[in-house]
Amino acid sequence: MVYATADGTSRKRLAVGMVGGGRNAFIGAVHRLAMRLDDQIALVAGALSSDPDNAAASAAEIGIAPDGARGVKFVAAAVESNAAGGAWTPARFR
């Protein structure tokens, strides 16, 4: 689905990360479906489980690239960096 703005240019999808909601988490699937409704959000990263193996398997099933599925410690470091005024964005999204 492609949307256009009033001036006719297409909009970029908002890149988001998800905390929780990996395999066997019912509500995670509900949230992912809701994100896809208007095709304005791209799920690109996540700490989908506190278990690294489950987080990686969940990311693979969902279609998140391996560098976006680093787990809780990775997301916590990103949040801490942003809180300290640092800019954190994976290189592929800059």
C-alpha positions as CSV (number, residue, x, y, z in Angstrom):
1,M,0.0,0.0,0.0
2,V,1.4,3.4,-0.9
3,Y,0.2,6.6,0.5
4,A,0.9,10.1,-0.7
5,T,0.9,13.5,1.1
6,A,-1.2,16.4,-0.1
7,D,1.7,17.6,-2.2
8,G,1.9,14.2,-4.0
9,T,5.1,12.9,-2.4
10,S,5.1,9.5,-0.6
11,R,5.7,9.4,3.1
12,K,8.4,7.3,4.7
13,R,7.2,4.7,7.2
14,L,8.0,5.3,10.8
15,A,10.6,2.9,12.0
16,V,9.8,1.5,15.5
17,G,11.1,-1.1,17.9
18,M,9.0,-3.3,20.2
19,V,9.7,-4.3,23.8
20,G,8.2,-7.7,24.6
21,G,5.7,-9.4,22.4
22,G,7.8,-12.3,21.0
23,R,6.8,-15.9,20.4
24,N,3.9,-17.1,22.6
25,A,3.0,-13.6,23.6
26,F,-0.6,-13.1,22.4
27,I,-0.7,-9.4,22.8
28,G,2.5,-8.9,20.7
29,A,0.8,-10.3,17.6
30,V,-2.2,-8.0,18.2
31,H,0.1,-4.9,18.4
32,R,2.0,-6.0,15.3
33,L,-1.3,-6.4,13.4
34,A,-2.4,-2.9,14.5
35,M,0.9,-1.4,13.3
36,R,0.3,-2.8,9.8
37,L,-3.3,-1.5,9.5
38,D,-2.4,1.8,7.7
39,D,1.1,0.7,6.5
40,Q,2.7,3.7,8.1
41,I,4.9,1.8,10.6
42,A,7.8,-0.5,10.0
43,L,8.8,-2.8,12.9
44,V,12.6,-2.8,12.6
45,A,13.9,-3.7,16.0
46,G,12.9,-5.3,19.2
47,A,13.7,-6.7,22.6
48,L,11.1,-9.4,22.1
49,S,12.0,-11.6,25.0
50,S,14.4,-11.6,28.0
51,D,15.7,-15.0,26.6
52,P,18.1,-14.2,23.8
53,D,17.4,-17.4,21.9
54,N,13.6,-16.8,22.0
55,A,14.2,-13.1,21.1
56,A,16.3,-14.1,18.0
57,A,13.8,-16.8,17.0
58,S,10.9,-14.4,17.4
59,A,12.7,-11.7,15.3
60,A,13.3,-14.2,12.5
61,E,9.6,-15.3,12.5
62,I,8.5,-11.7,12.4
63,G,11.0,-10.6,9.8
64,I,13.2,-8.3,11.9
65,A,16.8,-8.2,10.7
66,P,19.3,-9.9,13.0
67,D,20.9,-6.5,13.9
68,G,17.5,-5.3,15.1
69,A,17.0,-8.2,17.5
70,R,19.7,-7.6,20.1
71,G,17.5,-8.1,23.1
72,V,16.8,-6.3,26.3
73,K,20.4,-5.1,27.0
74,F,20.7,-3.6,23.5
75,V,17.4,-1.7,23.9
76,A,18.3,-0.6,27.4
77,A,21.6,0.9,26.1
78,A,19.8,2.7,23.4
79,V,17.3,4.2,25.9
80,E,20.1,5.2,28.2
81,S,22.0,6.8,25.3
82,N,19.0,8.9,24.3
83,A,18.3,9.9,27.9
84,A,21.8,11.2,28.1
85,G,21.3,13.3,25.0
86,G,23.1,11.0,22.6
87,A,21.6,10.2,19.2
88,W,21.1,6.5,18.7
89,T,20.0,5.2,15.4
90,P,21.3,2.1,13.6
91,A,23.4,3.1,10.6
92,R,21.0,1.6,8.2
93,F,18.3,4.0,9.3
94,R,20.3,7.2,9.1
